[in-house]
């Protein structure tokens, strides 16, 4: 019984810590009632390397806040979701559309099925990247500088050259167009 009580106590401490962090990041900082400069300070106090105050309400964070880096001049629109099991690095002067989702967890195949334990795969987003509304970026993807992702695109593989990517899965539909050249 003593061993069971220790395990339950440990799990309760973990859950309380996660609940506290989720509440501070997603409920308090993500609120419409919190001004952007205060939101920015809360994110930085929680260990996120956010170098811009241009994060609108509704950002939802799951995972380790220290796994997020956002460059100067970047704009994060309302309702975005960043899963931070692995690192997410977003460059300078990016424009992330409403409800952009960045996922970093992957579950490995094992001889007995799919592992329940997630493995983080880093996502790297270059400078001057624009994402349309509801873009989904999957684990392990690297997006080059000056890429435009059309609304609703699902990025399953690297976007290695500047241009416009669209579709499910996202593919290059127009090269030579630079996001920063608007």
LUMDREN-916234 format. One record per residue: residue number from 0; y, x, z of N, C-alpha, C, CB in turn. Coordinates in steps of 0.2 Angstrom, whole numbers, plus 2048, in hexadecimal, padded with zeros to 3 digits. Each point is the difference from the previous one (the first is absolute). Glycine has a CB too. Layout:
BEGIN
+-----+-----+-----+-----+------+------+------+-----+-----+-----+------+------+------+
!   n ! n.Y ! n.X ! n.Z ! ca.Y ! ca.X ! ca.Z ! c.Y ! c.X ! c.Z ! cb.Y ! cb.X ! cb.Z !
+-----+-----+-----+-----+------+------+------+-----+-----+-----+------+------+------+
! NUM !   Y !   X !   Z !    Y !    X !    Z !   Y !   X !   Z !    Y !    X !    Z !
...
+-----+-----+-----+-----+------+------+------+-----+-----+-----+------+------+------+
This chain:
BEGIN
+-----+-----+-----+-----+------+------+------+-----+-----+-----+------+------+------+
!   n ! n.Y ! n.X ! n.Z ! ca.Y ! ca.X ! ca.Z ! c.Y ! c.X ! c.Z ! cb.Y ! cb.X ! cb.Z !
+-----+-----+-----+-----+------+------+------+-----+-----+-----+------+------+------+
!   0 ! 7FA ! 804 ! 800 !  806 !  7FC !  800 ! 806 ! 804 ! 800 !  7FA !  7F7 !  806 !
!   1 ! 806 ! 80F ! 7FE !  806 !  804 !  800 ! 802 ! 803 ! 7F9 !  7FD !  803 !  80C !
!   2 ! 7FE ! 7FF ! 7F0 !  801 !  802 !  7F9 ! 803 ! 7FB ! 7FC !  7F6 !  808 !  801 !
!   3 ! 807 ! 7F2 ! 800 !  803 !  7FB !  7FC ! 808 ! 7FE ! 802 !  7F4 !  7FB !  7FF !
!   4 ! 80D ! 806 ! 807 !  807 !  7FF !  802 ! 805 ! 805 ! 7FD !  7FB !  7FB !  80B !
!   5 ! 802 ! 80B ! 7F5 !  804 !  806 !  7FD ! 801 ! 7FF ! 7F9 !  7FC !  808 !  809 !
!   6 ! 7FF ! 7F6 ! 7F3 !  801 !  7FF !  7F9 ! 805 ! 7FA ! 7FF !  7F4 !  804 !  7FE !
!   7 ! 80B ! 7F6 ! 806 !  805 !  7FB !  7FF ! 807 ! 802 ! 802 !  7F7 !  7F8 !  802 !
!   8 ! 80A ! 80C ! 803 !  806 !  802 !  802 ! 804 ! 804 ! 7FA !  7FC !  800 !  80C !
!   9 ! 800 ! 805 ! 7F2 !  802 !  804 !  7FA ! 802 ! 7FC ! 7FA !  7F9 !  809 !  804 !
!  10 ! 803 ! 7F2 ! 7FA !  802 !  7FC !  7FA ! 806 ! 7FC ! 802 !  7F4 !  800 !  7FD !
!  11 ! 80D ! 7FE ! 809 !  806 !  7FC !  801 ! 806 ! 804 ! 800 !  7F9 !  7F9 !  807 !
!  12 ! 807 ! 80D ! 7FB !  805 !  805 !  800 ! 802 ! 801 ! 7F8 !  7FD !  806 !  80B !
!  13 ! 7FE ! 7FB ! 7F1 !  801 !  801 !  7F9 ! 803 ! 7FA ! 7FD !  7F7 !  808 !  7FF !
!  14 ! 807 ! 7F2 ! 802 !  803 !  7FA !  7FE ! 807 ! 7FF ! 802 !  7F4 !  7FB !  800 !
!  15 ! 80D ! 806 ! 806 !  807 !  800 !  803 ! 805 ! 804 ! 7FC !  7FB !  7FD !  80C !
!  16 ! 803 ! 80A ! 7F3 !  804 !  804 !  7FD ! 801 ! 7FE ! 7F9 !  7FC !  809 !  807 !
!  17 ! 7FF ! 7F5 ! 7F5 !  801 !  7FD !  7F9 ! 804 ! 7FA ! 800 !  7F5 !  805 !  7FD !
!  18 ! 80A ! 7F7 ! 808 !  804 !  7FA !  800 ! 808 ! 801 ! 801 !  7F6 !  7FA !  805 !
!  19 ! 80B ! 80B ! 800 !  807 !  802 !  801 ! 803 ! 803 ! 7FA !  7FD !  802 !  80C !
!  20 ! 800 ! 803 ! 7F1 !  802 !  803 !  7FA ! 802 ! 7FB ! 7FA !  7FA !  80B !  803 !
!  21 ! 801 ! 7F0 ! 7FC !  800 !  7FB !  7FB ! 806 ! 7FC ! 801 !  7F4 !  800 !  7FE !
!  22 ! 80D ! 7FE ! 808 !  805 !  7FB !  802 ! 807 ! 804 ! 7FF !  7F9 !  7FA !  809 !
!  23 ! 808 ! 80C ! 7F9 !  806 !  804 !  7FF ! 802 ! 801 ! 7F9 !  7FE !  805 !  80B !
!  24 ! 7FD ! 7FD ! 7F1 !  801 !  801 !  7F9 ! 801 ! 7FA ! 7FC !  7FA !  80B !  801 !
!  25 ! 801 ! 7F0 ! 7FF !  800 !  7FB !  7FC ! 803 ! 7F9 ! 802 !  7F5 !  805 !  7FD !
!  26 ! 80C ! 7FA ! 80A !  803 !  7FA !  802 ! 808 ! 802 ! 801 !  7F5 !  7FB !  805 !
!  27 ! 80C ! 80A ! 7FF !  807 !  802 !  802 ! 803 ! 803 ! 7FA !  7FD !  801 !  80C !
!  28 ! 801 ! 805 ! 7F2 !  804 !  803 !  7FB ! 800 ! 7FC ! 7F9 !  7FC !  80B !  806 !
!  29 ! 7FE ! 7F2 ! 7F9 !  800 !  7FC !  7FA ! 804 ! 7F9 ! 800 !  7F5 !  806 !  7FE !
!  30 ! 80E ! 7F9 ! 807 !  803 !  7F9 !  801 ! 807 ! 800 ! 7FC !  7FB !  7FF !  80B !
!  31 ! 806 ! 7FB ! 7F2 !  807 !  7FF !  7FD ! 806 ! 801 ! 805 !  7FA !  7F8 !  7F8 !
!  32 ! 804 ! 807 ! 80E !  806 !  801 !  805 ! 802 ! 807 ! 802 !  7FC !  7F5 !  805 !
!  33 ! 800 ! 810 ! 7F9 !  801 !  807 !  801 ! 804 ! 803 ! 7FA !  7F5 !  801 !  808 !
!  34 ! 811 ! 802 ! 7FA !  804 !  803 !  7FA ! 7FC ! 806 ! 7FE !  80B !  7FC !  805 !
!  35 ! 7F6 ! 806 ! 7F4 !  7FD !  805 !  7FD ! 801 ! 807 ! 804 !  802 !  7FA !  7F5 !
!  36 ! 804 ! 808 ! 80D !  800 !  806 !  804 ! 7FC ! 800 ! 806 !  80B !  801 !  7FC !
!  37 ! 7F4 ! 7FA ! 808 !  7FC !  800 !  806 ! 7F8 ! 800 ! 7FE !  809 !  7F9 !  806 !
!  38 ! 7F6 ! 803 ! 7F4 !  7F9 !  800 !  7FE ! 7FE ! 808 ! 7FE !  801 !  7F4 !  7FC !
!  39 ! 804 ! 80F ! 801 !  7FE !  807 !  7FE ! 7FF ! 804 ! 806 !  807 !  7FF !  7F6 !
!  40 ! 7FD ! 801 ! 80F !  7FF !  803 !  807 ! 7F9 ! 7FF ! 803 !  80D !  800 !  801 !
!  41 ! 7F1 ! 7FA ! 7FF !  7FA !  7FE !  803 ! 7FA ! 803 ! 7FC !  805 !  7F5 !  804 !
!  42 ! 7FC ! 80B ! 7F5 !  7FA !  803 !  7FC ! 800 ! 808 ! 802 !  802 !  7F7 !  7F7 !
!  43 ! 804 ! 80C ! 809 !  800 !  807 !  801 ! 7FD ! 802 ! 808 !  80A !  801 !  7F8 !
!  44 ! 7F8 ! 7FA ! 80C !  7FE !  801 !  807 ! 7F8 ! 800 ! 801 !  80B !  7FB !  804 !
!  45 ! 7F2 ! 801 ! 7F7 !  7F9 !  7FF !  800 ! 7FC ! 805 ! 7FC !  802 !  7F4 !  801 !
!  46 ! 802 ! 811 ! 7FD !  7FD !  806 !  7FC ! 800 ! 7FF ! 7F9 !  7F9 !  801 !  80A !
!  47 ! 80A ! 7FA ! 7F3 !  800 !  800 !  7F8 ! 806 ! 804 ! 7FE !  7FB !  7F4 !  800 !
!  48 ! 803 ! 810 ! 7FB !  805 !  804 !  7FD ! 804 ! 7FC ! 7FA !  7F9 !  80B !  803 !
!  49 ! 80B ! 7F1 ! 7FF !  804 !  7FB !  7FC ! 807 ! 803 ! 7FF !  7F9 !  7F6 !  803 !
!  50 ! 809 ! 80D ! 7F8 !  806 !  803 !  7FF ! 805 ! 7FB ! 7FC !  7FA !  80B !  800 !
!  51 ! 805 ! 7EF ! 801 !  805 !  7FB !  7FD ! 800 ! 7FA ! 805 !  7FE !  804 !  7F4 !
!  52 ! 808 ! 7F9 ! 80D !  800 !  7FA !  804 ! 7FF ! 7FA ! 7FB !  808 !  805 !  808 !
!  53 ! 7F7 ! 7FC ! 7F2 !  7FF !  7FA !  7FB ! 7F9 ! 7FD ! 800 !  809 !  805 !  7F9 !
!  54 ! 7F5 ! 7F9 ! 80D !  7FA !  7FC !  801 ! 801 ! 7F9 ! 802 !  7FA !  80B !  803 !
!  55 ! 805 ! 7F0 ! 7F8 !  802 !  7F9 !  802 ! 7FA ! 7FD ! 804 !  806 !  7FF !  7F5 !
!  56 ! 7FC ! 7FB ! 80E !  7FB !  7FD !  805 ! 7F9 ! 7FF ! 7FD !  80A !  7FB !  806 !
!  57 ! 7F1 ! 804 ! 7FE !  7FA !  7FE !  7FE ! 7FB ! 806 ! 7FF !  806 !  7F6 !  7FB !
!  58 ! 7FC ! 810 ! 805 !  7FB !  805 !  7FF ! 7FB ! 800 ! 805 !  809 !  807 !  7FB !
!  59 ! 7F1 ! 7F9 ! 803 !  7FA !  800 !  804 ! 7FC ! 807 ! 800 !  7FF !  7F3 !  7FF !
!  60 ! 800 ! 810 ! 807 !  7FD !  806 !  800 ! 7F9 ! 7FF ! 804 !  80B !  806 !  801 !
!  61 ! 7F0 ! 7FD ! 7FC !  7F9 !  800 !  803 ! 7FE ! 807 ! 800 !  7FD !  7F4 !  7FC !
!  62 ! 801 ! 80F ! 809 !  7FE !  807 !  801 ! 804 ! 804 ! 804 !  7FA !  7FE !  7F5 !
!  63 ! 806 ! 809 ! 809 !  804 !  804 !  804 ! 807 ! 801 ! 7FD !  7F5 !  806 !  803 !
!  64 ! 810 ! 7F9 ! 801 !  807 !  800 !  7FD ! 802 ! 807 ! 7FE !  803 !  7F7 !  807 !
!  65 ! 7FA ! 80E ! 7FC !  801 !  807 !  7FE ! 7FE ! 802 ! 7F9 !  7FF !  803 !  80C !
!  66 ! 7FD ! 7F9 ! 7F1 !  7FD !  801 !  7F9 ! 805 ! 7FE ! 7FB !  7F4 !  7FE !  804 !
!  67 ! 812 ! 7FF ! 7FD !  805 !  7FE !  7FB ! 806 ! 805 ! 800 !  7FC !  7F4 !  802 !
!  68 ! 805 ! 80D ! 7F8 !  806 !  804 !  7FE ! 804 ! 7FC ! 7FA !  7FB !  80B !  804 !
!  69 ! 80B ! 7F4 ! 7FD !  804 !  7FC !  7FB ! 807 ! 805 ! 7FF !  7FB !  7F4 !  804 !
!  70 ! 806 ! 80D ! 7F6 !  806 !  804 !  7FE ! 806 ! 7FD ! 800 !  7F8 !  806 !  7F9 !
!  71 ! 80E ! 7FE ! 807 !  806 !  7FE !  800 ! 802 ! 7FC ! 7FA !  803 !  80A !  807 !
!  72 ! 801 ! 7F1 ! 7FA !  802 !  7FB !  7FB ! 7FB ! 7FB ! 7FD !  807 !  80A !  7FD !
!  73 ! 7F3 ! 7F6 ! 806 !  7FB !  7FB !  7FF ! 802 ! 7FA ! 803 !  7F7 !  809 !  7FF !
!  74 ! 807 ! 7F1 ! 7FD !  801 !  7F9 !  802 ! 7F9 ! 7FD ! 801 !  80C !  7FF !  7FA !
!  75 ! 7F3 ! 7FE ! 80C !  7FA !  7FC !  801 ! 802 ! 7F9 ! 801 !  7FA !  80A !  805 !
!  76 ! 804 ! 7F2 ! 7F6 !  801 !  7F9 !  800 ! 7FC ! 7FC ! 805 !  804 !  801 !  7F4 !
!  77 ! 7FE ! 7F9 ! 80D !  7FD !  7FC !  805 ! 7F8 ! 7FE ! 7FF !  80C !  7FB !  801 !
!  78 ! 7F1 ! 805 ! 804 !  7F9 !  7FE !  800 ! 7FB ! 805 ! 7FD !  804 !  7F5 !  7FE !
!  79 ! 7FE ! 812 ! 802 !  7FB !  805 !  7FE ! 7FB ! 801 ! 806 !  809 !  805 !  7F9 !
!  80 ! 7F1 ! 7FE ! 805 !  7FB !  802 !  804 ! 7FD ! 807 ! 7FF !  7FD !  7F3 !  800 !
!  81 ! 803 ! 811 ! 805 !  7FE !  807 !  800 ! 7FA ! 800 ! 804 !  80B !  805 !  7FD !
!  82 ! 7EF ! 7FD ! 801 !  7FA !  801 !  804 ! 800 ! 808 ! 801 !  7FA !  7F5 !  7FC !
!  83 ! 806 ! 80D ! 80A !  801 !  807 !  801 ! 7FA ! 804 ! 803 !  80C !  7FE !  801 !
!  84 ! 7EE ! 800 ! 7FD !  7FA !  803 !  802 ! 800 ! 808 ! 7FD !  7FA !  7F5 !  800 !
!  85 ! 809 ! 80B ! 7FA !  801 !  807 !  7FD ! 808 ! 801 ! 7FF !  7F5 !  800 !  7FA !
!  86 ! 80D ! 805 ! 804 !  807 !  802 !  7FF ! 803 ! 7FC ! 7FA !  7FE !  80B !  805 !
!  87 ! 808 ! 7F2 ! 7FC !  804 !  7FD !  7FB ! 806 ! 804 ! 7FF !  7FB !  7F5 !  802 !
!  88 ! 807 ! 80E ! 7F8 !  806 !  804 !  7FF ! 803 ! 7FD ! 7FA !  7FB !  80A !  805 !
!  89 ! 80C ! 7F3 ! 7FD !  804 !  7FD !  7FB ! 806 ! 804 ! 7FF !  7FC !  7F5 !  803 !
!  90 ! 805 ! 80D ! 7F7 !  806 !  805 !  7FE ! 807 ! 7FD ! 801 !  7F8 !  805 !  7F8 !
!  91 ! 80C ! 7FF ! 805 !  808 !  7FE !  800 ! 801 ! 7FB ! 7FB !  803 !  80B !  805 !
!  92 ! 802 ! 7F1 ! 7FD !  803 !  7FB !  7FB ! 7FC ! 7FB ! 7FD !  808 !  809 !  7FE !
!  93 ! 7F2 ! 7F5 ! 805 !  7FC !  7FB !  7FE ! 802 ! 7F9 ! 801 !  7F7 !  808 !  802 !
!  94 ! 807 ! 7F3 ! 7FB !  801 !  7F9 !  801 ! 7FA ! 7FD ! 800 !  80B !  800 !  7FA !
!  95 ! 7F3 ! 7FD ! 80C !  7FA !  7FD !  801 ! 801 ! 7F8 ! 800 !  7FB !  80A !  806 !
!  96 ! 802 ! 7F3 ! 7F5 !  801 !  7F9 !  800 ! 7FD ! 7FC ! 806 !  801 !  801 !  7F3 !
!  97 ! 801 ! 7F8 ! 80D !  7FD !  7FC !  805 ! 7F8 ! 800 ! 800 !  80B !  7F9 !  7FF !
!  98 ! 7F3 ! 807 ! 807 !  7F9 !  800 !  802 ! 7FC ! 805 ! 7FC !  801 !  7F4 !  801 !
!  99 ! 802 ! 812 ! 7FE !  7FC !  806 !  7FE ! 7FB ! 802 ! 805 !  809 !  804 !  7F9 !
! 100 ! 7F0 ! 7FD ! 805 !  7FB !  801 !  805 ! 7FD ! 807 ! 7FE !  7FE !  7F4 !  802 !
! 101 ! 802 ! 810 ! 803 !  7FD !  807 !  800 ! 7FA ! 800 ! 804 !  80B !  806 !  7FD !
! 102 ! 7EF ! 7FC ! 801 !  7FA !  800 !  803 ! 7FD ! 807 ! 800 !  7FE !  7F3 !  7FE !
! 103 ! 800 ! 80F ! 808 !  7FD !  807 !  800 ! 7F9 ! 800 ! 803 !  80B !  804 !  802 !
! 104 ! 7F2 ! 7F7 ! 800 !  7F9 !  801 !  803 ! 7FB ! 7FE ! 7FB !  804 !  7FD !  80B !
! 105 ! 7F7 ! 807 ! 7F5 !  7FA !  800 !  7FC ! 7FA ! 800 ! 804 !  806 !  806 !  7F7 !
! 106 ! 7F5 ! 7F6 ! 807 !  7F9 !  800 !  804 ! 7FB ! 803 ! 7FC !  804 !  7F5 !  806 !
! 107 ! 7F9 ! 810 ! 7FC !  7FB !  804 !  7FC ! 7F9 ! 7FC ! 800 !  806 !  80A !  804 !
! 108 ! 7F7 ! 7F7 ! 7F7 !  7F9 !  7FD !  7FF ! 7FB ! 805 ! 804 !  803 !  7FB !  7F4 !
! 109 ! 7F8 ! 802 ! 80F !  7FB !  804 !  804 ! 7F9 ! 7FD ! 7FE !  808 !  802 !  80A !
! 110 ! 7F3 ! 802 ! 7F7 !  7FA !  7FD !  7FF ! 7FE ! 7F9 ! 802 !  7FC !  80C !  800 !
! 111 ! 807 ! 7F2 ! 806 !  7FF !  7FA !  803 ! 805 ! 7FB ! 7FE !  7FB !  805 !  809 !
! 112 ! 80A ! 7FC ! 7F3 !  805 !  7FB !  7FE ! 807 ! 804 ! 800 !  7F9 !  7F6 !  804 !
! 113 ! 80C ! 806 ! 7FD !  807 !  802 !  800 ! 802 ! 802 ! 808 !  803 !  7F9 !  7F5 !
! 114 ! 800 ! 80C ! 80B !  802 !  803 !  807 ! 805 ! 7FB ! 803 !  7FD !  80C !  7FD !
! 115 ! 803 ! 7F2 ! 809 !  805 !  7FC !  803 ! 806 ! 804 ! 802 !  7F7 !  7F9 !  804 !
! 116 ! 808 ! 80E ! 7FC !  806 !  804 !  803 ! 804 ! 802 ! 7F9 !  7F9 !  805 !  80A !
! 117 ! 80D ! 7FA ! 7F7 !  805 !  801 !  7FA ! 801 ! 808 ! 7FF !  805 !  7F4 !  801 !
! 118 ! 7FC ! 80E ! 7F9 !  802 !  807 !  7FF ! 806 ! 800 ! 7FC !  7F4 !  804 !  800 !
! 119 ! 811 ! 7FF ! 803 !  807 !  800 !  7FD ! 800 ! 804 ! 7F9 !  805 !  7FE !  80C !
! 120 ! 7FE ! 800 ! 7EF !  802 !  803 !  7FA ! 807 ! 800 ! 7FF !  7F5 !  7FD !  7FB !
! 121 ! 80F ! 809 ! 805 !  807 !  800 !  7FF ! 802 ! 7FD ! 7FA !  800 !  80A !  807 !
! 122 ! 806 ! 7F3 ! 7F9 !  804 !  7FD !  7FA ! 806 ! 804 ! 800 !  7FB !  7F4 !  801 !
! 123 ! 807 ! 80E ! 7F9 !  806 !  804 !  7FF ! 804 ! 7FC ! 7FA !  7FA !  80B !  804 !
! 124 ! 80C ! 7F4 ! 7FE !  805 !  7FC !  7FB ! 806 ! 805 ! 7FF !  7FC !  7F4 !  804 !
! 125 ! 805 ! 80E ! 7F6 !  805 !  805 !  7FE ! 807 ! 7FD ! 801 !  7F8 !  805 !  7F8 !
! 126 ! 80D ! 7FF ! 806 !  807 !  7FE !  800 ! 802 ! 7FB ! 7FB !  802 !  80B !  805 !
! 127 ! 803 ! 7F1 ! 7FC !  802 !  7FB !  7FB ! 7FB ! 7FB ! 7FD !  809 !  808 !  7FE !
! 128 ! 7F2 ! 7F6 ! 806 !  7FB !  7FB !  7FE ! 802 ! 7F9 ! 802 !  7F7 !  809 !  802 !
! 129 ! 808 ! 7F3 ! 7F9 !  802 !  7F9 !  801 ! 7FA ! 7FC ! 800 !  80B !  801 !  7FB !
! 130 ! 7F4 ! 7FA ! 80A !  7FA !  7FC !  800 ! 803 ! 7F8 ! 800 !  7F9 !  809 !  806 !
! 131 ! 804 ! 7F3 ! 7F5 !  802 !  7F9 !  800 ! 7FD ! 7FD ! 806 !  801 !  800 !  7F4 !
! 132 ! 800 ! 7F9 ! 80D !  7FE !  7FC !  805 ! 7F8 ! 800 ! 800 !  80A !  7F9 !  7FF !
! 133 ! 7F3 ! 807 ! 807 !  7F9 !  800 !  801 ! 7FC ! 805 ! 7FC !  802 !  7F4 !  802 !
! 134 ! 800 ! 812 ! 7FD !  7FC !  806 !  7FE ! 7FB ! 802 ! 805 !  80A !  804 !  7F9 !
! 135 ! 7F0 ! 7FD ! 806 !  7FB !  803 !  804 ! 7FE ! 807 ! 7FE !  7FC !  7F4 !  803 !
! 136 ! 805 ! 810 ! 802 !  7FE !  807 !  7FF ! 7FA ! 802 ! 804 !  80C !  803 !  7FD !
! 137 ! 7EE ! 7FF ! 800 !  7FA !  801 !  804 ! 7FF ! 807 ! 802 !  7FB !  7F7 !  7F9 !
! 138 ! 800 ! 80A ! 80B !  7FF !  807 !  804 ! 800 ! 806 ! 7FB !  7FA !  7FA !  809 !
! 139 ! 808 ! 80B ! 7F8 !  800 !  807 !  7FD ! 804 ! 800 ! 7F9 !  7F5 !  800 !  805 !
! 140 ! 80F ! 7FC ! 7FA !  804 !  800 !  7FA ! 806 ! 804 ! 801 !  7FC !  7F5 !  7FD !
! 141 ! 806 ! 80F ! 7FD !  806 !  804 !  800 ! 804 ! 7FD ! 7FA !  7FB !  80A !  805 !
! 142 ! 80C ! 7F4 ! 7FD !  804 !  7FE !  7FB ! 806 ! 805 ! 7FE !  7FD !  7F4 !  804 !
! 143 ! 803 ! 80E ! 7F6 !  805 !  805 !  7FE ! 807 ! 7FE ! 801 !  7F8 !  804 !  7F8 !
! 144 ! 80D ! 800 ! 808 !  807 !  7FE !  800 ! 802 ! 7FC ! 7FA !  803 !  80B !  805 !
! 145 ! 802 ! 7F1 ! 7FB !  803 !  7FC !  7FB ! 7FB ! 7FB ! 7FD !  807 !  809 !  7FE !
! 146 ! 7F4 ! 7F4 ! 806 !  7FC !  7FB !  7FE ! 802 ! 7F9 ! 802 !  7F7 !  808 !  801 !
! 147 ! 808 ! 7F3 ! 7FA !  802 !  7F9 !  802 ! 7F9 ! 7FC ! 800 !  80C !  801 !  7FA !
! 148 ! 7F3 ! 7FC ! 80B !  7FA !  7FB !  801 ! 802 ! 7F9 ! 7FF !  7FA !  809 !  807 !
! 149 ! 803 ! 7F4 ! 7F4 !  802 !  7F9 !  7FF ! 7FE ! 7FB ! 805 !  7FF !  803 !  7F4 !
! 150 ! 804 ! 7F8 ! 80D !  7FE !  7FB !  805 ! 7F9 ! 7FE ! 800 !  80C !  7FC !  800 !
! 151 ! 7F1 ! 804 ! 805 !  7F9 !  7FE !  801 ! 7FB ! 805 ! 7FE !  804 !  7F5 !  7FD !
! 152 ! 7FE ! 811 ! 801 !  7FB !  805 !  7FE ! 7FC ! 802 ! 806 !  808 !  804 !  7F7 !
! 153 ! 7F2 ! 7FE ! 807 !  7FB !  803 !  805 ! 7FE ! 807 ! 7FE !  7FB !  7F5 !  803 !
! 154 ! 808 ! 810 ! 801 !  7FF !  807 !  7FE ! 7FA ! 803 ! 803 !  80C !  801 !  7FF !
! 155 ! 7EF ! 800 ! 7FD !  7F9 !  802 !  802 ! 7FF ! 808 ! 7FF !  7FC !  7F4 !  7FE !
! 156 ! 808 ! 80F ! 7FD !  800 !  807 !  7FE ! 807 ! 803 ! 800 !  7F5 !  7FE !  7FA !
! 157 ! 80B ! 808 ! 806 !  806 !  804 !  7FF ! 805 ! 7FE ! 7FA !  7FA !  809 !  806 !
! 158 ! 80C ! 7F6 ! 7FB !  805 !  7FF !  7FB ! 803 ! 807 ! 7FF !  802 !  7F3 !  803 !
! 159 ! 7FC ! 811 ! 7F8 !  801 !  807 !  800 ! 807 ! 802 ! 7FC !  7F4 !  801 !  801 !
! 160 ! 80E ! 7FA ! 7FB !  806 !  801 !  7FC ! 805 ! 7FB ! 801 !  7F9 !  806 !  7F8 !
! 161 ! 80E ! 7FC ! 807 !  805 !  7FA !  800 ! 7FF ! 7FB ! 7FB !  808 !  809 !  804 !
! 162 ! 7FA ! 7F1 ! 7FE !  7FF !  7FA !  7FB ! 7FF ! 7FA ! 804 !  7FB !  807 !  7F7 !
! 163 ! 803 ! 7F4 ! 805 !  7FF !  7F9 !  803 ! 7F8 ! 7FF ! 800 !  80C !  7FB !  7FC !
! 164 ! 7F2 ! 803 ! 80A !  7F9 !  7FE !  801 ! 7FF ! 7F9 ! 802 !  7FE !  80C !  804 !
! 165 ! 7FE ! 7F0 ! 7F9 !  7FF !  7F9 !  802 ! 7F8 ! 7FE ! 7FF !  80C !  7FE !  7FC !
! 166 ! 7F3 ! 7FD ! 807 !  7F9 !  7FD !  800 ! 7FC ! 801 ! 806 !  801 !  802 !  7F4 !
! 167 ! 7F9 ! 7FB ! 80B !  7FA !  801 !  805 ! 7FA ! 802 ! 7FC !  805 !  7F7 !  808 !
! 168 ! 7F9 ! 810 ! 7F9 !  804 !  805 !  804 ! 806 ! 802 ! 7FC !  7F5 !  804 !  805 !
! 169 ! 810 ! 7FF ! 7FE !  806 !  802 !  7FD ! 7FE ! 806 ! 7FB !  807 !  7FD !  80A !
! 170 ! 7FD ! 802 ! 7F0 !  7FF !  806 !  7FB ! 807 ! 801 ! 7FD !  7F3 !  7FC !  7FD !
! 171 ! 80D ! 809 ! 800 !  807 !  802 !  7FC ! 801 ! 7FC ! 7FA !  7FF !  80C !  804 !
! 172 ! 806 ! 7F0 ! 7FC !  802 !  7FC !  7FB ! 806 ! 802 ! 7FC !  7FB !  7F7 !  806 !
! 173 ! 809 ! 80D ! 7FD !  806 !  803 !  7FC ! 801 ! 807 ! 803 !  805 !  7F4 !  7FD !
! 174 ! 7FB ! 811 ! 7FF !  801 !  807 !  803 ! 808 ! 802 ! 7FF !  7F4 !  803 !  7FE !
! 175 ! 80E ! 802 ! 805 !  807 !  802 !  7FF ! 805 ! 7FD ! 803 !  7FC !  803 !  7F5 !
! 176 ! 803 ! 7F7 ! 80E !  805 !  7FC !  804 ! 800 ! 803 ! 807 !  7FE !  7F5 !  7F9 !
! 177 ! 808 ! 80C ! 809 !  801 !  803 !  807 ! 803 ! 7FB ! 805 !  801 !  80C !  7FB !
! 178 ! 7FC ! 7F4 ! 80B !  803 !  7FB !  805 ! 807 ! 801 ! 802 !  7F4 !  7FE !  804 !
! 179 ! 80D ! 809 ! 7FC !  807 !  802 !  802 ! 805 ! 7FF ! 7FB !  7FB !  808 !  808 !
! 180 ! 804 ! 7F6 ! 7F2 !  804 !  800 !  7FA ! 803 ! 7F9 ! 7FF !  7FA !  80A !  7FB !
! 181 ! 806 ! 7F2 ! 80A !  803 !  7F9 !  7FF ! 807 ! 800 ! 7FF !  7F7 !  7FC !  807 !
+-----+-----+-----+-----+------+------+------+-----+-----+-----+------+------+------+
